[in-house]
Every structure is written in C-alpha cells, then in structure tokens.
Amino acid sequence: MNNYEQIEAYLEGGMTADEKAEFERKMQEDPQLLSAFNLYRQADAYLQNEQRIDSGEADLRNTISTAINEQKTNSPEPPKQLPTARIRWRYVAAAAACIAVLLLLRPVIFSSETDTQKLYSQYAIPEKLDAGTRGDARVDSILKLATVYFNEKDYAKAIPELDRFLAIKPGESKYQLARAFALLETGDYNRAETALQNIESGASAYKSLATWYRALSLLKQQKTGDCKQLLQTIIDSKDPDIDTAIKKNAKDLLEEL
Amino acid sequence: MTHPDQVYIEALLSNDVLMVKKIYQAYIGKICGWILKNGGDANDADDVFQEALVSIYRRAAAGNFELTCPFEAFLFMACRNKWINMIQKTSRKGVTLTDFTGYTSADVAHDQSNDVQQHEAKEHLFKTKLAALGNACRELLNICYTTKSMEEVAEKMGFSYAYVRKKKSECMGKLTELVRNSPEYKKLYE
C-alpha cells in the first residue's frame, strides 16, 4: 500500500490496532508523511462537511435577506435624492444614508453620474443559485459545480458547467436564466440575448426576469435608447404575472437613465 | 474561555430567524456608518453584513470554534475584512480604511476574525482544486462523500470495496497534491 492508501485505511478504520500503532510511529519519524496525513485529513473534513455547510449557508442567506428586506419594507418611503452639496455635507449625507439603509429597497445614494457601467453593476444582481439534488450523482455534481462558480461570480467557469447541466436537463428555466446572465456578464451578448428571448417566448415563471436581464444587456452595451424603450415596455406591461419588484427596478433604472 | 456571546454563534448555526433579525437591527447602523466613511454605500453595507455573517457561520459550522470575545467586535472585524476584500476585487482605488470606533487591530476579535478569513481561504483553495480535478475523480469523490458507507459506494458502482478505497485514496492524493503545489498553500500553511 502506498502512503495515500495507508492514510485512507487509517481514517476509514480499515487497520488493525497493531497496524495503526505502526502507522502512527511511522508518521512520527517521517515529517513528510505526517504533513501529507494532515492535509489529507483536512481535505477529508472539507468534503465531509461541504454539503451540510453549503445547505446551511443557503438557509442562512435566506434568513438574512428576509431580515434586510423586512426592515426596509416596514419603514416609510424616504426621500430619493440627496442634496447636491454632498461633499460639504458628507457627514449629513452619511447619516441620512445610514437611515436610508433601513428604508430603501434600492437606494440611489451617491449615484450622481449616470455612468452606464456603474448603473449596470448596481442593478445586475442575479439570484443566488441553490443546487439541490436531482437524484443522480453525476447530474448533482455538475450542478453543484455550476452553482459554486455562479454564486462566486466566476461566470466564465460557470458557463460550461451550466451547458453540461442543461444538455441533460434542458427544461430547467432557472438555470437557463442563470446561464444567460453568466453569458451577459462575460460579454457574450448574442448568445445571452437569444437565450433570454427564448425564455421570454416560453411559458416559464422567469419570463419577466428574462426581459429585465435583456434590458440590463442593452444597458451594459451602452445601447441606452433601446434599453429605455425596453424598460418602458416592462413598466407598461399589463401582464399580471410580472413581478412588482422588476417593475420597480425598471422604473428606478429608467429614472436614473 | 467561551464568551457569553457564543449564543449569537449558536443562533447562526441553528438559523434562528429572530436572532438574525436582532443582529441586523442592532449592528447594521454602525456597520453602514463605517462603510460610508470608507468609500461604500448602504447596499455595500448590507452585502458586507451578509457575507461576514455567512463566513462566521461557515467557520463555526466546520467545528472547533469558540467565541472568546464580544460578538459585536468580532462582527465588525469580520465586516472590515470583507470590505477590504470587496474593495480589492472591484479595484476601488484611493480608499484608506479607518478602524471601527472603539476597536483596534490589537483586539482578540482581530485574531478570531482572521481565523474566519483563513478558514474561508482554505475552503476556497480546496474548492478550486476540487474543481480542477479530472471528471472521474471529482465524480468518485462526490459519490463517496454523499453515500453513507464505502461498502454502499462499491455496491453502487459495481466495484469491490478494496478497489473503491484504492481509487478514492488516489483521488484524494491528487487533490491534496494540487493544494500543496498551489501558491496559496504556502501563504496559508507555512
């Protein structure tokens, strides 16, 4: 048995008492083996805990988001614009903005310049992905990776994993949308917009979010006129399924443009 | 000695909704004030708060963690670390960070929040190296760590127990070598 097999047998409980004692003695005499053992044990602990901790993290994130949003929606609507002399009054503005954090869903503090890139990063906040399970280890492992990359905003790496996942599960529109967003982030606008239009033309629950992302795509490409037009379409939409938060975002963004 | 504020850590571990709300209400004002003084806005403050709590949760959930300082100081230090990272990622230049009023880097909270940060960096290192493993190894490890016993893994995959254990140890060996040979390893372990 090589060192790694021995470490595995030791940790897995596959050694007799004598073999264990002998292995421990060997580790004491060989610092390299001891170091390999320690790192192996850490990797083992990481892999053992990963799923439990990831799922706990997802739950905690939901709780924190709820805490933040509840605090904001329970408070009255604050004034939207800060005084123009905000440099001289920066401490006043700071205090006002601190109160505003409790009041506003999406404050427009300090956004005096309508720089499209800045606006884009302000509004382009995707929903976090939660891998869950599909009852198939291979699919789960692909999805897990896609989710990790996506949530870490490593979109270039998320795209191929999402491609692999959607090749197996083409109907999962939440992940189609996530892929479209990742494409948008990496500047692959053609693929992103085609994907978004496909979602919009279907019956998915993510239709209106897809339109919103398409508006963000236009914003990112600095096609401000087209972007404004699409935002107006979202605002004027009579579709009862359209999310009110999306309409509000569209309205806020249009005002800023 | 464990600080009585360990209750906040337990609340995060058990996803205690009421306590999380209380934490937010109690500390966001001060965090937001500090973020505004240090080049960010109110949305950044919410992000920093969320990411700091999540990191604290992940460290505590990994085990062997006891809070030995007041939670407030610990949370502020963790937020400070998060904000430094965010600034570096988004390359917002020209920001000189101040200390939270009343807390300096000499606090115990500083050591504990550094422990959180280091744990996060180690997790990230394992995660990225796991992603860099070949598909076969990644899938095998995934099955090994989502199945109750190695015997079940062997049965699922139609191999002998000894073969699966050997293969698993090979993949773990590859993973640990990828970790060891990375530039981050030196910083984190030596």
Interface residues (C-beta under 8 A of the other chain):
Chain A: N2 N3 Y4 E5 I7 E8 A9 E12 G14 A36 L39 Y40 Q42 A43 D44 A45 Y46 L47 Q48 N49 E50 Q51 R52 I53 G56 E57 D59 L60 R61 T63 I64 S65 T66 A67 I68 E70 Q71 A94 A95 A97 C98 A100 V101 L102 L104 R106 P107 I109 F110 Q122 A137 R138 D140 S141 K144 L145 V148 Y149 K157
Chain B: L12 L13 N15 V17 V20 K21 I23 Y24 Q25 I28 G29 C32 G33 L36 K37 D41 A42 N43 A45 D46 F49 Q50 L53 V54 Y57 R58 A61 A62 G63 K122 E123 F126 K127 L130 A131 R138 E139 L141 N142 I143 C144 Y145 T146 M150 R165 K166 K168 S169 E170 M172 G173 L175 T176 V179 R180 Y189
